[in-house]
Amino acid sequence: MPKAIEVHNLYFKYEDSSEYALKNINLEINPGEKVAIVGENGAGKTTLIKHFNGLLKPTKGSVKIFGIDTKQTTVASLARKVGLVFQNPDHQFFAESVEKEIEFALRNFGFSETEIKTTVDKMLKFFGLEKYRNSSPFTLSGGEKKRLAIASVLCYNPDIVVLDEPTVGQDIIQKRKLSFLLEKITEMNKTVIVVSHDIDFIAENFERVIVMAQGQIIADGSVEKILTNRKVLRQARLLPPQVTLYAWHLSDLGIPENIIKLNILLEEILDLIKGAKIC
């Protein structure tokens, strides 16, 4: 079985620039894998993911989606396999109502009227957008726009789902819904890629993280290893997860520094307290 995404020696520069925005990117992502991409603004994250659905084509090197070279196919063809949710939802809205925004892709990909109605109703309910069914997408709040953008991509069930900053403008309830949704998508053996500055969300919901800086990948591995690595975080100008920061402050008491999940930190603190009582 081919990789979901294969990137080999990718270099890319925009037409109006003499500098490469991406340099020597090599990356493989398996079907069913859930991967986070992090880095400061301008690191090249969005430029990279736009290569996954063919919006951008390599200046040098190659990008393959399930073995298909993106240079050899169209954006329309790739769109059925790769659903990309933009960081700014306004850039992908054009329908006159919330309902029609979700309907568009379903009609474009040949879903039946029954499937369209059922799917639209399901998406509106799950994302809390039922009361806005007939409203213009552009009248929604920032968080509501983001949820509609995600719904308009997830509705047609692509093999790869790419979300650019999905937690922006979302409260804790919506973030939990998003966590649940991402888990369900991966259980269906679909590939999930999320670009985010929300390090705490990444730490809680992902096992693999890719760190970018200045158009290059500087680290790729488990969240426990990467998001607790002071050198990598410093190079990428990222803050550690809050839980990790607390662990660092308590390291003098014997708490491990490579903790990223709250439940693990609490267990270590409880063990420390129990040990102190015994002594």
Secondary structure, DSSP 8 states (H G I E B T S, - for coil): ---SEEEEEEEE--TT-SS-SEEEEEEEE-TT-EEEEE--TTSSHHHHHTTTTTSS--SEEEEEETTEEGGGS-HHHHHTTEEEE-SSGGGT--SSSHHHHHHHHHHHTT--HHHHHHHHHHHHHHTT-GGGTTS-GGGS-HHHHHHHHHHHHHTT--SEEEEESTTTT--HHHHHHHHHHHHHHHHTT-EEEEE-S-HHHHHHH-SEEEEEETTEEEEEEEHHHHTT-HHHHHHHT----HHHHHHHHTGGGT--S---SHHHHHHHHHHHHHHHHH-
